[in-house]
Amino acid sequence: MSIGLQNFKFFGMSCLFCRIVKKEIPSQFVYEDEQMVVFKDVKPKARVHLLIVPKKHIDSIAALTKEDINLVGQLIWQAKKIAEEFKIAKSGYKLIFNTGLDSGQAINHLHLHLLGGERMEWIV
């Protein structure tokens, strides 16, 4: 039986990204500091597809509080720096926060997608 990632918590398992942050689940980290981890997406949608995940569990953008403003700014700043390190900053890249099921958010833990390294079409 296959379960969707959004149902991960309902089967007695903790948040997938919290488990990755705690290194309970192996992942290809490209960056880590006291606030966040950055790792390769297991189902990449572009040549470069990284997930920038705060260590603090926040369900989504909709669950942000005023105290989280600096954290979100740090996620975006780190995305910029990583795009430069991966040599995709000049050609261009996408930063995407999905919020809620209708947006395609599969895991209820705030995360920023960094996609680049090839020409991508705009998805409406």
C-alpha angles and dihedrals in degrees: 000000000000119000124200118243090242088063094052094108094049093066094062095270125124124237111305094223092047088055091049090049089052089048092240088127118045116243138167100255117195096176140010135176136156093284106038152008127220121203142162117272111245091221103039119199093193138024087267113036115159131168118220107202128181115228088225110083111240116162096220145314086288090063096051120125129201088260089064096060095097092045092055090047089053091051091054093044091052090049089056092050093047091049087056092048091049089049094238098109096093097044093044142253142204129242114199133182112188114204120195134347096290090059092052097257101160099175122049096225120095111255137164120220117217111196129176148106095107140045111281131190123232111260115210 
